Amino acid sequence: MSEEFVKLSGEIIEASSLRIPRALALAAVVEKGTHPYVKLVECRRIEGKDIDVLEAVVFDVEVERPQRIANDIKREERIAVSFTAGDDSSPVVMAMREDFPRVSHTNATRKGLACVLCIYDQAWSHVVLRWTPVAFLEQIRNWLTETSKGTLHQDDQPLEALLMNVGPTLILPADFFADEAVGKVQEFSVFITAKDDLRVLLALKGQEDAGVPILAYSFQASPQHQHAIQFPPQNLRELHDFLVPAGIDLIRELRQRLFDAASTGNRDRRLLLLVAVPMVRDGNTTIEATDTWAFLTPMTIHEVGVAIDVWPDSHGSGLVLPGHHDENANGESIQLETVRPQFRLTRARAAAASGVVPDARNCVAIGAGSLGSHVVKLLVQSGFGNWTLVDEDRLLPHNIARHTLYDSSVGFPKAQRLGEQLLEGYYPDEIQVKSFEADIIRPGPAKVEIDKQLVDCDLIVDVAASIPVSRHLSLDVTSDARRFSTFMNPQGTDLVVIAEDAERSIPLDCLEMQYYRLLLDEDSLADHLAKPNGQLPYARSCRDVTSQIPNHAVAMLGAIACKSIRDVSESQQGLISIWKSDSQTCEVKQFGVVPSPIQTEQLGQWRLVIDGHLVAKIAAMRRGKLPVETGGVLLGSYDLVRKILYVVDTLPSPPDSKEWPTLYIRGSRGLESKLEEVRRKTDGQLEYVGEWHSHPDGCAVRPSEDDLKVFAWLTEHMNEAGLPALMAIAGEFDVTAWFLGEMLRSGGWETGI
């Protein structure tokens, strides 16, 4: 090789004299020639009072490269690898050729020093677990090969930063680079987050009485392609030279801005310069990222102005007119400290971090208990929603075991404190949160304002785990908003999410009934509504008990509810879904059904609600028994306050029933035990509500004389309980006639599928 190489310091030693284990291991592999593509050149040791002992292994490596290369990588390159005695950092890999190309995935070095190759994309603590000399050599060869092809930086990799990642982190306001703020003066103070710890600095507006007062100027560069990482500029002149290719004449612009701001009285502040550089990938014009850097000078605004000839003397009397500046006052004397700016969380950044789309729709959450606090907090944290919180309860000590609130909130309204937590915790300038300490059914003085929030919102999320609340939201609240309901089962192992479709064609109360039917149809959910195994008293009343539900279960199910609400809100479809978890392994299995379209009819004083699934099931049972008649009992639920009868399911004809071509007499064998099982599985929400039977083909679904007699018997017995009699007659062409409260030969309500 005839190229010129960078000179290494230190003494040349024999490979066997190396003392650092990894250096010795690498040299042994290279010297033995067991690797066919590398050849040892020399080994060196560098020792000094102020540095750790360094040992370097220098070798030539053959590169497998294409005929047409994208970057100037030779067929043979000289590489030096230095190791530290402490073995606490990755070996430094240096390309020794003086004119080695400065490409991506090379680290910044001073002029005259070797180019440092970025071999690993993981921390050394991860790499060291599987590090071997042979694998290390192959990693270097692969780096050189891919760089020669121009394919080392993959399309799915983020673009590299322009400058070496050094200096403290500065947390800036989220809107610092907002369109209306770019180029304008922004004043704030900088604080350190811990005593004598300069790793993270906070920039806060409106608190100039403490911290270091700062005057900040921002600059927007033209788009740049990524290139080799450079050392940060050390002074204003170097920063100026760095920005010229990006279309910024820094010294000229800074002179103009200081000239314009000379009368603001801020000359004692420190100067902070922020530069945003849009980045594009090679061969592309689309801006993919923005590399933002900040530079802080220890000098005051006045001292900076003197140094670049904005005002002529140290007293600052007068101004130097634009165009008359001393060109030797180029900023070289103004030292800069590089700081790494980051910006406070925004809704968009929060959503991006979660891999979702930001969503600012208005939501009302009913319930701020344990599950509700987790669900709303996670949704807000991921950039979803502006929220109105309604809950009448106050936080008690036992609540803290599963709630997101802390002991400092004990005694205060849950809704109020949860709202404050959300406003203080996440992008307060964007999110809107209102809180009401009120019972949603009887809100009292807050009724007018709560009703307004319900009318104006896009989504109502019921997390109250209360059937009366769910019915109230579904039937008594006037709003076009879509309703969701989510709750845990009594044991805290299962999560239920019920969601209306976007058109609200199947309202929440009807979805609730279909949820109960899912419990009957799925054997795995037989104990879904069983009482919890244990309860703990938290006060003296017999009602003051709380269930023993672990907080990890609430957090886990709350996370599932958060995702489900987000997913369904972006869909037009409704949802009935149950996530059942194993209390020991936390394994989760999902059960669900597609909501069935409902049919409703006002029959006398009562409103009858059925759905397509039930009508189809009755029709299928009739067809399965033709030519004889069949029947069974109907299962459903009463809302006596609103005079609604929901009919949800049916039990098949008992085995002792009489089924003839022109007559059906329902039997009773095993029926009571089956009805008891229905009540148990649904926690008493479904019960016997009526009878159905079929008519043979060729016969209408009008009631016969026998039907009238049976209905009269039903009426007598149901009226004793204060309930209406219900009978359905299934006929040909899958048509069913429904009779509620009274039966007339020409009356009833016919449905079909």
C-alpha positions in Angstrom: 0.0 0.0 0.0 1.4 3.4 -1.0 -1.2 5.7 0.7 -0.3 8.2 3.4 -1.4 7.1 6.8 -2.1 9.0 10.0 0.7 8.7 12.5 -0.1 6.9 15.8 1.6 7.8 19.1 3.0 5.4 21.6 5.7 2.7 21.5 5.6 -0.2 19.2 5.5 -3.5 21.1 5.3 -7.2 20.3 1.8 -8.6 20.0 2.6 -11.0 22.9 3.5 -8.0 25.1 -0.1 -6.6 25.0 -1.7 -6.6 28.5 -5.3 -5.7 27.7 -7.1 -9.0 27.2 -9.2 -7.9 24.2 -6.3 -6.3 22.5 -4.2 -9.5 23.1 -7.0 -11.7 21.8 -7.5 -9.6 18.6 -3.8 -9.5 17.9 -3.5 -13.2 18.3 -6.2 -13.9 15.7 -4.7 -11.5 13.2 -1.0 -12.6 13.8 -1.8 -16.3 13.4 -3.4 -15.7 10.0 -6.4 -17.8 10.9 -8.5 -15.0 9.4 -7.8 -14.9 5.7 -8.5 -11.3 5.0 -6.4 -9.5 7.6 -2.7 -9.0 8.1 -1.0 -7.6 11.2 1.0 -4.4 10.8 2.0 -3.5 14.4 0.9 -3.1 18.0 1.3 -0.1 20.2 1.0 1.0 23.8 0.2 4.5 25.0 0.7 5.4 28.7 0.4 8.7 30.5 -0.4 10.3 33.8 -3.7 11.8 32.7 -5.0 9.0 30.5 -6.0 5.4 30.8 -3.5 2.9 29.3 -4.3 2.4 25.6 -3.2 -0.4 23.4 -3.7 -0.5 19.7 -3.7 -3.3 17.1 -3.0 -2.1 13.6 -3.7 -4.4 10.6 -4.5 -4.3 6.9 -7.9 -5.7 5.8 -9.1 -6.8 2.4 -12.5 -5.3 1.4 -15.0 -7.1 -0.7 -16.4 -4.3 -2.8 -18.2 -4.0 -6.1 -16.7 -2.8 -9.4 -18.5 0.5 -9.2 -18.2 2.0 -5.7 -20.3 4.7 -4.1 -17.6 5.8 -1.7 -13.9 5.8 -1.9 -13.1 2.6 -0.1 -9.9 0.9 -1.3 -9.5 -2.8 -1.9 -7.2 -2.8 1.1 -7.6 -0.5 4.1 -5.4 0.0 7.1 -7.3 -0.1 10.4 -6.2 0.6 13.9 -8.2 -0.6 16.9 -7.5 0.9 20.3 -8.6 -0.7 23.6 -8.7 0.9 27.1 -7.4 -1.0 30.2 -10.8 -0.4 31.9 -12.7 -2.2 29.2 -15.7 0.0 29.9 -16.2 1.4 26.4 -16.3 0.1 22.9 -12.9 -0.4 21.1 -12.2 2.6 18.9 -11.9 1.6 15.2 -9.9 4.1 13.1 -9.3 4.2 9.4 -5.6 5.2 9.1 -5.6 6.5 5.5 -5.3 10.3 5.6 -7.8 10.8 2.8 -10.3 8.3 4.0 -13.8 9.6 3.1 -15.9 11.3 5.7 -19.1 9.4 5.2 -22.1 8.6 7.4 -21.4 6.4 10.4 -18.1 8.0 11.1 -17.5 10.0 14.3 -16.1 13.4 14.4 -12.3 13.8 14.9 -9.9 16.7 15.0 -8.0 17.7 11.8 -5.0 15.5 11.3 -6.4 12.6 13.3 -7.7 9.2 12.0 -11.3 8.8 10.9 -13.2 6.9 13.6 -15.7 4.3 12.3 -19.0 3.8 14.1 -19.1 0.0 14.0 -21.9 -0.8 16.5 -25.4 0.6 16.8 -25.7 -0.7 20.4 -24.2 0.3 23.6 -20.9 -1.5 24.6 -22.6 -3.1 27.6 -24.8 -5.0 25.1 -22.1 -5.8 22.6 -19.5 -7.0 25.1 -21.8 -9.9 26.1 -21.1 -11.6 22.7 -17.9 -10.0 21.6 -15.3 -12.2 19.9 -12.2 -11.1 17.9 -13.4 -13.0 14.7 -16.9 -11.5 14.9 -15.3 -8.1 15.5 -13.2 -8.4 12.4 -16.2 -9.4 10.3 -18.1 -6.4 11.6 -15.3 -4.1 10.4 -15.1 -5.8 7.0 -18.9 -5.6 6.6 -18.8 -1.8 7.5 -16.2 -1.2 4.8 -18.0 -3.4 2.2 -21.4 -1.7 2.8 -19.9 1.8 2.8 -18.2 1.1 -0.6 -21.7 0.2 -1.9 -23.3 3.2 -0.3 -25.8 0.8 1.6 -24.4 1.0 5.1 -27.1 3.4 6.2 -30.3 1.4 5.7 -33.6 3.0 4.4 -35.3 2.2 7.7 -32.6 3.7 9.9 -33.1 7.3 11.3 -30.9 9.9 9.8 -27.7 10.7 11.6 -27.2 13.9 13.6 -24.9 16.6 12.1 -22.8 17.1 15.2 -21.3 15.0 17.8 -23.7 14.4 20.7 -22.0 16.4 23.5 -23.1 18.9 26.1 -26.0 19.1 28.5 -29.6 18.7 27.5 -31.8 21.8 27.4 -35.6 21.3 27.7 -37.3 24.1 25.7 -41.0 25.1 25.5 -42.9 22.9 23.0 -43.8 25.9 20.8 -40.3 27.3 20.5 -40.1 26.6 16.8 -43.7 27.4 16.1 -44.1 29.2 12.8 -45.0 32.5 14.5 -41.9 32.2 16.8 -39.1 31.4 14.4 -36.7 34.3 14.1 -38.2 36.2 17.0 -36.6 37.0 20.3 -37.7 34.7 23.1 -36.9 35.4 26.8 -36.7 32.8 29.5 -34.6 31.6 32.4 -32.5 28.5 32.5 -32.5 26.3 35.6 -30.6 23.2 36.5 -32.7 20.3 37.7 -30.3 19.3 40.6 -27.7 21.0 42.6 -24.3 21.1 40.7 -25.7 18.8 38.1 -25.6 20.4 34.6 -26.7 17.3 32.6 -30.3 18.6 32.2 -31.3 22.3 32.0 -34.9 23.6 32.0 -35.9 26.7 30.1 -38.9 28.3 31.8 -40.7 31.5 30.7 -42.0 34.1 33.1 -39.6 33.2 36.0 -36.8 35.7 35.4 -36.3 36.2 39.1 -34.3 32.9 39.4 -32.0 30.9 37.2 -29.8 32.3 34.4 -31.7 34.9 32.3 -31.5 34.0 28.6 -32.2 35.8 25.3 -32.8 33.3 22.6 -32.7 33.6 18.8 -33.8 30.9 16.5 -32.7 30.2 12.9 -34.3 27.9 10.3 -31.8 26.4 7.9 -32.4 25.1 4.4 -32.7 21.3 4.0 -29.4 19.4 4.2 -28.3 15.8 3.3 -26.8 13.8 6.1 -23.0 13.5 6.2 -20.3 12.5 8.6 -20.8 13.7 12.1 -18.7 16.8 12.9 -17.3 18.3 16.1 -19.5 21.0 17.4 -18.3 24.6 16.7 -16.3 26.0 19.5 -16.9 29.7 18.8 -19.3 31.9 16.9 -17.1 32.1 13.8 -17.0 28.3 13.5 -20.8 28.2 13.9 -21.1 30.8 11.2 -18.9 28.7 8.8 -20.9 25.6 9.7 -24.2 27.3 8.8 -23.1 28.9 5.6 -23.9 25.8 3.5 -27.3 25.7 5.1 -28.1 29.2 3.9 -27.6 31.1 7.1 -25.2 34.1 7.2 -25.1 34.0 11.0 -22.8 37.0 11.7 -24.8 39.3 9.4 -28.2 38.1 10.8 -27.0 38.3 14.4 -25.7 41.9 13.9 -29.1 42.9 12.4 -31.1 41.3 15.3 -28.9 42.8 18.0 -29.1 46.2 16.2 -32.9 45.9 16.1 -33.1 44.8 19.8 -30.6 47.4 21.1 -33.3 49.4 22.9 -35.0 46.4 24.7 -32.8 46.7 27.8 -31.8 43.0 27.7 -28.0 43.5 27.3 -27.2 41.7 30.6 -28.8 38.4 29.5 -26.8 35.4 28.1 -27.3 34.7 24.4 -28.7 31.3 23.2 -28.7 30.5 19.5 -31.0 27.7 18.3 -30.7 26.3 14.8 -33.1 23.9 13.2 -31.7 22.0 10.1 -34.2 20.0 8.1 -32.7 16.7 7.0 -33.3 14.8 3.8 -32.1 11.3 2.8 -29.6 10.9 -0.1 -31.4 11.0 -3.4 -34.5 12.4 -1.9 -36.1 15.8 -1.4 -38.6 14.9 1.3 -37.8 16.4 4.7 -37.5 13.3 7.0 -36.3 14.9 10.2 -35.1 18.1 11.8 -31.7 18.2 13.5 -31.9 21.0 16.2 -28.9 22.3 18.0 -28.4 25.1 20.6 -25.3 27.1 21.4 -24.9 29.1 24.6 -22.2 31.8 25.1 -20.8 32.7 28.5 -20.8 36.3 27.3 -23.7 38.8 27.8 -25.7 40.2 24.9 -23.7 43.5 25.4 -20.4 41.7 25.2 -21.4 39.8 22.1 -22.5 43.0 20.5 -19.2 44.6 21.2 -17.3 41.5 19.9 -19.1 41.6 16.5 -19.1 45.4 16.3 -22.8 46.1 16.8 -22.0 48.9 19.3 -18.6 50.4 19.1 -17.2 50.4 22.6 -17.5 48.6 25.9 -19.9 51.3 27.2 -22.3 50.5 24.4 -22.9 54.1 23.5 -24.3 54.4 20.0 -24.7 51.8 17.3 -22.7 50.8 14.3 -24.9 51.2 11.2 -25.4 48.1 9.1 -22.8 47.8 6.4 -20.2 49.6 8.4 -19.0 46.8 10.6 -15.4 45.8 11.1 -15.1 42.5 9.2 -12.4 41.4 11.6 -15.0 41.3 14.3 -16.1 37.9 13.1 -17.1 36.2 16.3 -14.0 34.1 16.8 -13.6 35.5 20.3 -17.1 34.4 21.3 -16.8 31.0 22.9 -19.8 28.6 22.6 -21.1 25.7 24.7 -23.1 23.2 22.7 -26.3 22.1 24.4 -28.7 19.5 23.1 -32.2 20.9 22.9 -35.3 18.9 23.5 -38.8 20.1 23.5 -41.6 19.6 26.0 -44.2 17.0 25.1 -46.9 17.9 22.7 -50.0 15.9 21.7 -48.5 15.1 18.4 -45.2 13.9 19.8 -47.0 11.9 22.5 -49.1 10.1 19.8 -46.0 9.6 17.6 -44.2 8.0 20.5 -47.1 5.6 20.9 -47.3 4.9 17.2 -50.8 6.4 16.9 -52.5 9.4 15.4 -53.1 12.4 17.7 -56.8 12.9 18.4 -58.2 16.1 19.9 -61.9 15.1 20.0 -63.9 16.1 23.1 -64.7 13.3 25.5 -66.7 13.0 28.7 -65.6 10.3 31.1 -68.2 9.2 33.7 -66.3 7.7 36.6 -62.8 8.6 37.9 -62.2 5.5 40.0 -59.3 3.0 39.7 -60.0 1.7 36.2 -61.2 5.1 35.0 -58.1 6.9 36.2 -55.8 4.4 34.3 -57.9 4.5 31.1 -58.1 8.3 30.9 -54.5 8.9 31.9 -53.2 6.5 29.3 -55.5 8.0 26.6 -54.3 11.5 27.4 -50.7 10.3 27.6 -50.9 9.0 24.1 -52.4 12.2 22.7 -56.1 11.3 22.7 -58.8 13.7 23.7 -59.8 16.7 25.6 -61.7 15.5 28.7 -64.6 16.4 31.0 -64.5 14.2 34.1 -67.6 13.5 36.2 -67.5 11.6 39.5 -69.2 12.2 42.8 -66.7 10.3 45.0 -63.8 11.6 47.0 -60.5 9.7 47.2 -60.2 7.5 50.3 -57.1 5.9 51.7 -57.9 2.4 50.4 -58.4 3.8 46.9 -54.7 4.6 46.5 -53.8 0.9 46.3 -55.2 0.8 42.7 -55.7 4.4 41.7 -53.3 6.7 39.7 -53.7 9.4 42.3 -51.4 9.7 45.4 -51.9 10.0 49.1 -51.7 13.8 48.8 -55.1 13.6 47.1 -56.9 11.8 49.9 -60.1 13.6 50.9 -60.3 15.5 47.7 -62.8 14.9 44.8 -61.4 12.2 42.4 -62.5 14.0 39.3 -60.9 17.3 40.4 -57.6 15.7 41.4 -57.4 13.5 38.3 -58.0 16.5 36.1 -55.2 18.4 37.8 -52.9 15.5 37.3 -53.6 15.4 33.6 -53.2 19.2 33.2 -49.9 19.2 35.1 -48.6 16.0 33.6 -49.2 16.3 29.9 -48.9 19.2 27.4 -50.9 21.7 29.5 -50.9 24.3 26.6 -52.9 21.9 24.4 -55.1 19.7 26.5 -58.4 20.9 27.9 -59.7 19.2 31.1 -62.8 20.1 33.1 -63.9 18.3 36.3 -67.2 18.0 38.1 -67.8 16.5 41.5 -71.3 15.3 40.8 -73.6 12.2 40.3 -74.3 12.0 36.6 -77.9 10.8 37.3 -78.6 13.6 39.8 -75.9 16.2 39.1 -77.5 19.0 41.2 -76.2 22.5 40.5 -73.8 21.2 37.9 -76.5 19.9 35.7 -76.7 22.7 33.2 -72.9 22.7 32.6 -72.6 18.9 32.5 -75.5 18.7 30.1 -73.7 21.2 27.9 -70.5 19.1 27.9 -72.5 16.0 27.0 -74.2 17.8 24.1 -70.9 19.3 22.8 -68.7 16.2 23.1 -67.8 13.6 20.5 -67.5 10.6 22.8 -69.0 9.6 26.2 -66.9 7.0 28.0 -68.7 5.2 30.9 -66.2 3.9 33.4 -68.5 4.0 36.4 -69.2 0.2 36.4 -72.9 1.0 37.2 -75.9 -0.4 35.3 -78.1 2.7 36.3 -75.4 5.0 35.0 -75.1 3.1 31.8 -78.8 3.1 31.2 -79.0 6.8 32.0 -76.3 7.6 29.5 -78.0 5.5 26.9 -81.6 6.5 27.3 -81.8 9.8 29.3 -78.9 11.9 27.9 -79.7 14.0 24.9 -76.5 14.0 22.8 -75.3 12.8 19.4 -72.1 11.6 21.0 -71.1 8.0 20.7 -71.2 6.0 23.9 -68.6 3.5 25.2 -68.8 1.5 28.4 -65.8 -0.3 30.0 -65.6 -2.1 33.3 -64.0 -5.0 35.1 -65.8 -8.1 36.3 -66.2 -8.4 40.1 -63.1 -10.5 40.5 -61.0 -8.0 38.6 -59.8 -10.7 36.1 -61.8 -9.7 33.1 -62.3 -6.5 31.1 -65.5 -5.6 29.2 -65.6 -3.0 26.5 -69.0 -2.2 24.9 -69.1 0.4 22.2 -71.8 1.9 20.0 -71.4 2.1 16.3 -70.8 5.6 14.9 -74.5 6.0 13.9 -75.7 4.8 17.3 -78.0 2.3 15.5 -77.5 -0.1 18.5 -77.5 1.9 21.7 -75.6 1.1 24.8 -78.5 -0.5 26.7 -79.1 -3.0 23.8 -75.4 -3.8 23.6 -75.5 -4.6 27.3 -78.2 -7.2 26.7 -76.2 -8.8 23.9 -73.2 -8.9 26.3 -75.2 -11.0 28.7 -76.1 -13.4 25.9 -72.3 -13.8 25.2 -71.9 -15.0 28.8 -74.5 -17.7 28.1 -73.0 -18.8 24.8 -69.4 -19.0 25.9 -68.6 -21.8 28.4 -65.3 -20.1 29.4 -67.2 -17.1 30.7 -69.5 -19.1 33.0 -68.0 -17.6 36.1 -67.3 -14.1 34.6 -69.8 -12.4 37.0 -69.1 -14.5 40.1 -68.5 -12.7 43.3 -64.8 -12.0 44.3 -63.1 -14.5 46.6 -62.3 -11.9 49.3 -63.3 -8.5 50.5 -61.6 -6.1 52.9 -63.4 -3.6 55.2 -62.1 0.0 55.0 -64.5 1.6 57.5 -67.2 0.5 60.0 -70.3 0.1 57.9 -71.2 -3.3 56.5 -71.2 -1.7 53.1 -67.7 -0.2 53.5 -65.8 -3.1 51.9 -63.5 -3.2 48.9 -62.6 -6.1 46.7 -59.2 -7.7 46.7 -58.0 -6.9 43.2 -54.3 -6.5 42.6 -53.2 -3.2 41.1 -51.3 -4.8 38.3 -54.6 -6.3 37.1 -56.2 -2.8 37.0 -53.2 -1.4 35.2 -53.1 -4.3 32.7 -56.8 -4.2 31.9 -56.8 -0.4 31.9 -54.2 -0.5 29.2 -56.3 -2.9 27.1 -59.3 -0.6 27.5 -57.3 2.3 26.4 -56.2 0.6 23.2 -59.7 -0.7 22.5 -61.3 2.7 23.0 -58.8 4.2 20.6 -59.2 1.5 18.0 -63.0 1.5 18.0 -63.2 5.3 18.0 -61.4 5.2 14.7 -63.9 2.7 13.3 -67.5 3.0 12.3 -68.4 -0.4 13.9 -69.8 -1.2 17.3 -68.1 -3.6 19.7 -68.9 -6.2 22.4 -65.7 -7.7 23.7 -64.4 -9.4 26.8 -60.7 -9.9 27.7 -60.4 -12.7 30.2 -57.1 -12.9 32.1 -55.5 -15.7 34.2 -54.9 -14.3 37.7 -51.7 -16.4 38.0 -50.0 -16.1 34.6 -51.7 -12.9 33.4 -52.4 -14.6 30.1 -55.3 -12.9 28.3 -57.8 -14.3 25.9 -60.4 -12.3 24.0 -64.0 -13.2 23.4 -66.4 -11.1 21.4 -69.4 -10.9 19.1 -70.5 -8.6 16.3 -73.4 -6.6 17.6 -76.7 -7.7 16.2 -79.1 -5.1 14.6 -82.0 -4.4 16.9 -85.8 -4.1 16.3 -88.0 -2.1 18.6 -91.8 -1.6 18.8 -94.1 0.2 21.2 -96.8 -2.3 22.2 -99.3 -0.6 24.6 -97.4 0.9 27.6 -94.3 -1.2 26.9 -91.5 -0.9 24.4 -90.3 -4.3 23.2 -86.7 -4.7 22.1 -85.4 -7.7 20.2 -82.5 -8.3 17.8 -81.7 -10.2 14.7 -79.7 -12.9 16.4 -82.7 -13.9 18.5 -85.1 -13.9 15.6 -82.7 -16.0 13.6 -82.2 -18.5 16.4 -86.0 -19.0 16.9 -86.4 -19.4 13.1 -83.6 -22.0 13.0 -85.1 -24.0 15.9 -88.5 -24.0 14.2 -87.1 -25.3 10.9 -85.1 -28.0 12.8 -88.3 -29.5 14.2 -90.6 -29.4 11.1 -93.1 -30.8 10.4 -94.0 -30.7 14.1 -94.4 -27.6 16.2 -91.9 -26.6 18.8 -91.2 -23.8 21.2 -89.5 -22.7 24.4 -89.1 -20.0 27.0 -87.8 -16.5 26.3 -85.0 -14.9 28.3 -84.7 -11.2 28.8 -84.6 -8.2 31.2 -87.1 -5.6 32.3 -86.5 -1.9 32.8 -89.6 -1.2 35.0 -88.8 2.5 35.3 -88.8 3.1 31.5 -91.3 0.3 30.7 -88.8 -1.5 28.4 -88.7 -5.3 27.9 -85.4 -6.6 26.3 -85.8 -10.1 24.9 -82.3 -11.6 24.4 -82.3 -15.4 24.1 -84.3 -18.6 24.3 -83.9 -22.0 25.9 -84.7 -25.0 23.7 -87.9 -27.0 24.2 -87.7 -29.2 27.3 -87.4 -32.9 26.7 -90.9 -33.7 28.1 -92.6 -31.2 25.8 -95.4 -32.4 23.5 -94.6 -31.6 19.9 -97.2 -32.5 17.2 -97.8 -31.2 13.7 -100.7 -29.0 14.9 -100.0 -28.6 18.6 -97.3 -27.8 21.1 -97.3 -28.1 24.8 -94.1 -27.0 26.5 -92.7 -29.3 29.2 -90.8 -28.4 32.3 -88.2 -31.1 32.9 -84.8 -29.5 33.8 -86.2 -26.0 33.0 -85.9 -24.5 36.5 -82.2 -25.6 36.8 -81.5 -24.0 33.4 -83.2 -20.8 34.4 -81.2 -20.7 37.6 -78.0 -21.2 35.6 -79.0 -18.3 33.4 -79.5 -16.1 36.5 -76.2 -17.2 37.9 -74.2 -16.6 34.8 -75.7 -13.1 34.2 -75.8 -12.1 37.9 -79.6 -12.0 37.7 -79.7 -9.6 34.8 -81.5 -12.2 32.5 -84.6 -14.1 33.5 -87.7 -15.8 32.2 -89.9 -13.2 30.4 -92.3 -15.2 28.2 -93.0 -18.1 25.8 -92.7 -18.8 22.1 -94.0 -21.6 19.9 -94.1 -22.3 16.2 -96.8 -22.8 13.6 -96.4 -25.3 10.8 -95.9 -24.3 7.1 -99.0 -22.9 5.5 -100.3 -21.5 8.7 -100.3 -17.8 9.6 -98.7 -16.4 12.7 -102.1 -15.2 14.0 -103.0 -16.7 17.4 -105.3 -19.7 17.6 -108.0 -20.3 20.2 -105.4 -22.4 22.2 -102.9 -19.5 21.9 -105.5 -17.1 23.3 -106.1 -19.4 26.3 -102.3 -19.8 27.0 -101.8 -16.1 26.7 -104.7 -15.5 29.2 -102.9 -17.9 31.6 -99.6 -16.1 31.1 -101.3 -12.7 31.7 -102.8 -13.9 35.0 -99.5 -15.2 36.3 -97.3 -12.4 35.1 -99.7 -9.7 36.3 -99.3 -11.1 39.8 -95.7 -10.0 39.6 -96.6 -6.7 38.0 -95.1 -7.7 34.6 -96.6 -8.0 31.1 -97.3 -11.3 29.4 -95.1 -12.0 26.3 -95.7 -14.6 23.6 -94.1 -15.0 20.2 -95.4 -17.2 17.3 -92.8 -18.3 14.7 -94.1 -19.1 11.3 -93.2 -19.8 7.7 -90.7 -17.6 5.9 -88.9 -16.9 9.2 -91.6 -14.5 10.3 -92.3 -14.2 14.0 -95.2 -12.4 15.6 -94.8 -10.8 19.0 -97.6 -10.2 21.5 -96.9 -8.1 24.7 -99.5 -7.2 27.3 -102.5 -8.2 25.2 -103.2 -10.6 22.4 -105.7 -9.9 19.7 -106.3 -12.0 16.6 -105.3 -9.1 14.4 -102.8 -7.6 16.8 -99.1 -8.2 17.5 -95.9 -7.2 15.8 -94.3 -9.3 13.1 -90.6 -9.5 12.5 -88.4 -11.5 10.1 -84.8 -12.1 9.2 
